Amino acid sequence: MGERAVNIIKCTLINYLPTILKKTFKHIYIQLIMIIGIEGQRLFRKKKHGMDIVALELIRRLSLFDKSNNYVIFVKKDDDTSCIQESKNIKIVVLPKAPYPIWEQLLLPRAAIKAGCDILHCTSNTAPLFSKIPLITTVHDIIYLEKVRLFTGGGSYYQRMGNLYRLIVVPLITRRSKRVVTVSEFERNNIQQTLGINTNLSVIYNGVSDHFKKITDPAILKTSKTNHHLPDNFILFLGNTDPKKNTRNVLKAFAIYQQKYDDTLQLVIPDLDEQYLKSLLNETVKPDIRNKIVMTGYIPNHALPAVLTQSRILLYPSLRESFGIPILEGMACGVPVITSITSSMPEVAGDAAYLVDPTCPEAIADAIHKVLTENELAENLSKKGIQRATQFSWNNTAQQYISLYKEVYKEFNP
């Protein structure tokens, strides 16, 4: 029987049978099938980042582990249509391009109703304010509520306007959602204190993707080195224009390291604008270290393991993270990781990373020197990191969400 026929039968029985029969049917029906909508607005964009990867991995695992229910994935029209595929219980609904608020507040809830969704899971901090369907919202962080620079500094114009939208929507949607999920104990405590939410708030950890592992094939490594113009001796920094990534202090630290310890080491930075880099160098350090920095351009997630494997350190001293997936990605590839003592990063890293004060460039420079010169330390970090990464699985993430979907459905369909 086709999905459309199933939905017609469901609506007919639930809406028109006498109350006692309606309840009986709904009780039987929950054991058979739910229709769960998942917001994946940006999944089709080519340059995917943190929250996109989380949603993508979750959907892939749901298609593997939950054969009982149907999932409808709502995405915005874009170029990378091959990243997820429809299957027997996964349907993709492509909605037109529109500004983020219009897409989320108007197009998404209408499409979810049309698809017959029983639950709508919004995966990226915000959700429709007037959804008639029970909402589950994943709030990765509330950084934008802590300190927002809307019109001067604090990231790009696009980032600032996104912060304004979240500043308005998130406090409202966290109270209207039937469940709010976040990604670390640190962030749960932060949300509780900032928004006063004490119930219906839970933690489901992110995972690390299966393709993150040490690459040993010489041909793959050589191709990666050629494609991304990688030097022989480098450390990797996954920075961008977001102030929390701490690019300014990393550049200061690298300049200190170059002057104090070793001027042959190079710093590889993917996906950072050349003009932005030059501006920071002019503001913070001598611009002449530019020739020690390699700008690779955006590196797709599937290509990162080969780059990580060839790096001597993954440098990730963010000022603030709600989780920090790259920490685990570096660890899974056997690369020593330097990260921060702040926010969620110690929770994710455990004792398998070298922790520093991200506000102190001298401390970052000294940490780089220590990890590169003390072989026992580097080997210990590598071994512990590989083991630590195995504790965070997308399979576990998906199983916990499946349980949450069932719990919410039963609560609103007794």
C-alpha positions in Angstrom: 0.0 0.0 0.0 1.4 3.4 -0.9 2.3 6.1 1.6 -0.5 8.4 0.3 -3.1 5.7 0.8 -1.8 5.0 4.3 -2.1 8.7 5.2 -5.6 8.9 3.8 -6.7 5.8 5.8 -5.0 7.2 8.9 -6.7 10.6 8.7 -10.1 9.0 7.9 -10.0 6.6 10.8 -8.6 9.0 13.4 -10.9 11.9 12.5 -14.2 10.2 11.8 -14.6 7.1 13.9 -16.3 7.4 17.3 -14.0 8.4 20.1 -13.6 4.9 21.6 -12.7 3.4 18.3 -10.4 6.3 17.5 -8.4 5.8 20.7 -8.2 2.1 20.0 -7.0 2.6 16.4 -4.4 5.2 17.5 -3.1 2.8 20.1 -2.6 0.1 17.5 -1.3 2.5 14.9 1.6 3.8 17.1 2.9 0.3 17.2 3.0 0.2 13.4 4.1 3.5 12.1 4.9 7.1 12.9 5.7 9.9 10.3 8.5 12.0 11.6 9.5 15.2 9.9 13.1 16.3 10.1 14.2 19.8 9.2 17.4 19.6 7.2 17.2 23.0 5.5 20.9 23.3 4.6 21.8 19.7 3.8 22.0 20.3 0.1 24.5 23.1 0.3 28.0 22.2 -0.9 29.9 23.7 2.0 28.5 21.8 5.0 29.5 22.7 8.6 28.8 21.4 12.1 25.1 21.4 12.4 24.7 20.2 8.8 27.0 17.2 9.5 25.0 16.3 12.7 21.7 16.3 10.8 23.1 14.4 7.9 24.7 11.7 10.1 21.5 11.4 12.2 19.3 10.8 9.1 21.7 8.2 7.7 21.6 6.3 11.0 17.8 6.6 11.3 17.4 4.9 7.8 19.6 2.0 9.1 18.2 1.5 12.6 14.5 2.4 12.4 12.6 0.4 9.8 9.3 0.7 11.6 8.6 4.4 11.0 8.6 6.8 8.1 10.8 9.9 7.9 10.2 13.0 5.8 13.3 15.2 5.4 12.6 18.8 4.5 15.5 20.5 2.7 16.0 23.7 0.8 16.7 23.5 -2.9 20.5 23.6 -3.5 23.3 21.9 -5.4 24.4 18.8 -3.4 21.5 16.5 -3.9 23.5 13.3 -3.6 24.4 13.6 0.1 21.2 11.7 1.2 19.1 9.3 -0.7 15.4 8.3 -0.5 14.7 4.8 0.7 11.7 2.7 1.7 11.1 4.8 4.8 13.0 8.0 4.0 11.3 10.6 1.8 13.0 13.9 0.8 10.8 17.0 0.3 12.7 19.8 -1.4 11.2 23.2 -0.6 12.0 26.4 -2.6 14.8 28.7 -1.8 13.8 31.5 0.5 15.3 33.6 3.3 15.9 31.5 6.4 13.0 33.0 8.5 10.4 32.6 5.7 11.6 29.1 4.9 11.4 28.0 8.5 8.4 29.9 9.7 6.1 29.5 6.7 7.2 26.9 4.2 8.4 24.2 6.7 5.3 24.0 8.9 3.0 23.9 5.9 5.0 21.2 4.3 5.1 19.2 7.5 1.3 19.3 7.8 0.9 18.3 4.1 3.2 15.3 4.7 1.1 14.1 7.6 3.9 14.4 10.1 3.2 13.3 13.7 6.3 15.0 15.0 8.6 17.7 13.6 12.2 17.6 14.7 14.1 20.8 14.0 17.8 20.1 14.1 19.5 23.5 14.0 18.6 25.7 17.1 15.4 27.3 15.8 11.9 26.1 14.7 8.5 27.3 13.6 6.9 29.4 16.3 3.3 28.4 15.5 3.7 24.7 14.5 0.5 22.6 15.0 2.7 19.5 15.1 4.5 18.5 18.3 8.1 19.9 18.1 11.4 18.5 19.1 14.1 21.1 18.8 17.9 20.5 19.0 19.5 23.6 20.5 23.2 23.2 19.9 24.2 26.3 21.8 22.9 29.7 23.0 26.1 31.7 22.3 24.0 34.3 20.5 22.1 35.0 23.7 25.2 35.4 25.8 26.9 38.2 23.8 25.6 39.4 20.5 27.2 42.0 18.3 24.6 42.7 15.7 26.0 45.5 13.6 29.7 46.0 14.5 32.3 43.3 14.7 31.5 39.8 15.9 31.6 38.0 12.6 30.2 38.5 9.1 26.9 40.4 8.4 25.2 37.1 7.7 26.3 35.7 11.0 25.1 38.8 12.9 21.7 38.7 11.3 21.5 35.0 12.0 22.2 35.8 15.7 19.4 38.4 15.7 17.0 35.9 14.4 18.0 33.3 17.0 18.0 35.9 19.7 14.3 36.4 18.9 13.2 32.8 18.2 15.2 30.6 20.6 13.8 31.8 24.0 10.2 31.4 22.6 10.7 28.1 20.8 12.4 26.4 23.8 9.2 26.9 25.7 6.9 25.8 22.9 8.8 22.6 22.0 7.7 19.4 23.6 11.3 18.4 24.0 14.5 20.4 23.8 17.8 18.5 23.1 21.3 19.8 23.5 24.7 18.2 22.9 26.6 18.5 26.2 26.1 18.7 29.9 27.8 22.1 29.8 25.3 23.4 27.3 22.3 21.9 29.2 23.4 23.8 32.4 23.9 26.9 30.4 20.4 26.7 28.8 18.9 26.0 32.2 20.5 29.0 33.8 20.0 31.4 30.9 16.5 30.5 29.8 15.1 29.0 33.0 14.2 25.7 31.4 14.2 22.8 34.0 12.1 20.2 32.3 11.9 18.5 28.9 15.6 19.3 28.4 18.0 16.4 27.7 21.5 15.8 26.4 22.2 13.6 23.4 25.9 13.6 22.5 27.1 14.0 18.9 29.3 11.3 17.4 32.2 11.0 15.0 31.7 9.8 11.5 33.0 6.3 10.5 35.3 7.7 7.8 37.5 9.5 10.3 40.4 7.2 10.9 44.1 7.2 10.2 44.8 7.0 6.5 47.6 4.6 5.6 47.2 4.4 1.8 50.1 6.3 0.3 48.1 7.0 -2.9 45.3 8.7 -0.9 47.8 10.7 1.1 49.7 11.8 -2.0 46.5 12.9 -3.7 45.3 14.8 -0.7 48.7 16.6 -0.4 48.6 17.6 -4.1 44.9 18.6 -4.1 45.1 20.8 -1.0 48.7 22.0 -1.5 49.8 20.6 1.9 53.4 21.3 3.1 55.5 18.6 4.7 55.6 20.0 8.2 52.3 21.6 9.4 49.7 21.9 12.0 46.0 22.2 11.1 43.7 24.9 12.4 40.0 24.7 11.6 39.3 28.4 11.9 36.8 30.8 10.3 35.4 34.3 10.7 33.2 33.3 13.7 34.9 35.1 16.8 34.5 32.0 18.9 36.9 30.1 16.7 39.7 32.4 18.2 41.5 32.9 14.9 43.1 36.1 16.2 44.8 34.5 19.2 45.8 31.5 17.1 47.6 33.8 14.7 49.3 35.5 17.6 50.3 32.1 19.0 51.7 30.9 15.7 53.8 34.1 15.3 55.2 33.6 18.8 56.0 30.0 18.0 57.7 31.0 14.8 59.9 33.5 16.6 60.5 31.6 19.7 60.9 28.0 18.6 60.8 27.0 14.9 60.3 29.0 11.8 60.0 26.0 9.5 56.6 24.9 10.8 53.6 25.9 8.7 50.0 26.5 9.6 47.2 25.1 7.4 43.8 26.9 7.6 40.9 25.6 5.4 37.9 27.8 4.4 39.1 31.2 5.5 38.9 34.3 3.3 42.2 35.7 2.2 41.2 39.3 2.8 40.0 38.5 6.3 43.3 36.7 7.1 45.3 39.7 5.8 43.2 42.1 7.9 43.8 40.0 11.1 47.5 39.7 10.4 47.8 43.5 10.0 45.9 44.0 13.3 47.6 41.4 15.4 51.1 40.3 14.2 53.7 40.9 11.5 52.1 40.2 8.1 55.4 38.6 7.0 54.3 35.3 8.6 51.7 35.0 5.8 54.2 32.9 3.8 54.0 30.3 6.6 50.3 30.0 6.3 48.6 27.7 3.7 45.1 28.5 2.8 43.5 25.4 1.2 40.0 26.6 0.6 37.0 24.6 1.8 37.9 20.9 2.4 34.8 18.5 2.2 34.2 16.5 5.3 35.0 13.2 3.5 38.5 14.6 2.5 39.4 15.7 6.0 40.8 12.4 7.4 43.7 12.4 4.8 44.5 16.0 5.7 44.4 15.3 9.5 46.5 12.2 9.1 49.3 14.3 7.6 49.1 17.1 10.2 51.3 17.0 13.3 48.7 18.6 15.5 45.0 19.5 15.3 44.8 23.0 16.8 41.3 23.7 18.2 41.6 26.3 21.0 38.1 27.8 20.6 36.8 30.4 23.0 33.5 28.7 23.2 31.9 25.4 21.9 28.8 23.6 22.7 30.4 20.3 21.7 33.4 20.4 19.3 33.1 17.6 16.8 36.5 18.3 15.2 38.2 17.3 18.5 36.9 13.8 18.0 37.6 13.8 14.3 41.3 14.6 15.0 41.5 12.0 17.7 39.9 9.3 15.5 42.7 10.0 13.0 45.4 9.5 15.6 46.4 13.2 15.6 47.4 14.9 18.9 44.8 17.5 19.7 45.3 20.9 21.5 42.0 22.4 22.6 40.6 24.7 25.3 39.9 24.5 29.0 36.6 26.3 28.4 33.0 25.4 27.9 32.3 21.9 26.6 35.7 21.1 25.3 37.1 19.4 28.5 33.9 17.3 28.6 34.4 16.0 25.1 38.2 15.7 25.2 38.5 14.0 28.6 42.2 13.3 29.3 42.9 12.6 25.6 43.8 16.2 24.5 46.2 18.9 25.7 44.1 21.7 27.2 45.2 25.4 27.1 43.8 28.8 28.0 42.5 30.0 24.6 42.9 33.6 25.6 46.7 33.3 26.1 48.6 33.1 22.8 51.8 32.4 24.7 50.2 29.3 26.3 49.0 28.1 22.9 52.5 28.5 21.4 54.1 26.7 24.3 51.6 23.8 24.0 52.4 23.5 20.3 56.2 23.3 21.1 55.6 20.8 23.9 53.5 18.4 21.8 55.9 18.6 18.9 59.1 18.0 20.9 58.0 15.5 23.5 57.5 12.3 21.6 56.0 10.4 24.6 53.4 13.1 25.2 52.4 13.1 21.5 52.2 9.3 21.4 50.1 9.2 24.5 47.7 11.8 23.2 47.4 9.9 20.0 46.6 6.6 21.7 44.2 8.1 24.2 42.5 10.1 21.5 41.7 7.1 19.3 40.2 5.3 22.3 38.2 8.4 23.3 36.7 8.9 19.9 35.2 5.4 20.0 33.0 6.5 22.9 31.0 8.9 20.7 28.9 7.1 18.1 26.3 8.4 15.7 24.6 5.0 16.2 24.0 5.8 19.8 22.8 9.3 18.9 20.2 7.9 16.5 19.0 5.3 19.0 18.4 8.0 21.6 16.5 10.1 19.2 14.3 7.2 18.1 13.4 6.6 21.8 12.6 10.3 22.1 10.4 10.3 19.1 8.4 7.4 20.5 8.2 9.0 23.9 6.8 12.3 22.5 4.3 10.4 20.2 2.9 8.3 23.0 2.6 11.4 25.2 0.4 13.2 22.7 -1.4 10.1 21.4 -2.4 8.2 24.6 
